[in-house]
């Protein structure tokens, strides 16, 4: 279960990196699409931080229950 949580964290980082790439390639061509990708990048980074924090709390709780 914990490995799946760890992989989903990195999926959010991949989405954020792809969004940043699209922001830089589309910025001068179509600003509306660029703003959409800015939103995706911010949400993806926020979800990465949230999921990482949640996984660490889950691991800590599991360690505390085993002791």
N, C-alpha and C positions, 0 to 999 in steps of 0.2 A: 504494500500500500504506500509506503513512504517513497519508494522509487518512482511510482507513478506521479506523486506530488512533486518530486524533484524535476521530472521531465516536463511537467506542465509549466513550471516556472520558466524554463528555457524556451518553451514555445512562445510565451509572452515576450521574451527578449527578442526572439527572431522576428515576431510581428513588429516590434518597435523598430528594429534595425531596418526592416523592409520599408516601413513607413517613413523613416528618416531619409532613406535613399529616394523614395518617391517624392518627398518634399523638395529635395534639392534638384531633382530632374524636372519637376513640373512647375516650380515656383514662378518662373518668368512666362510660362506658356498659359497656365490656367490657375489662377489664384484660388478659385472655389474648390477645386480638387485638392490643392495643396493644403487648404485649411482643414479639409476632411481628414487628410493624412496626419496633420498636426494633432487633431483630436484622437485619432487611433494611436499615435505614438505616446501621447500623454496617458491615455487610459491603459495601454499595454504596460508601460513602466509602473504605473500605480498598481496594476494587478500583479505584476512580478513581485513588487515589494510586499504587497498584502499576502500573496501565496507563500512567499519565503518566510515571512513572520509566522503565519499560521502553521507551516510545516515544522518550524523550529519549536513552537509551543507544543505541537503534537508529539514530537520526539522527546522533549523534556518531560512531558506528562507520562509518556511510556516508560522512560528511564526511572522516574520517581515511583511508578507503580511496581516496577520489577524489584526495587530495593526493599 
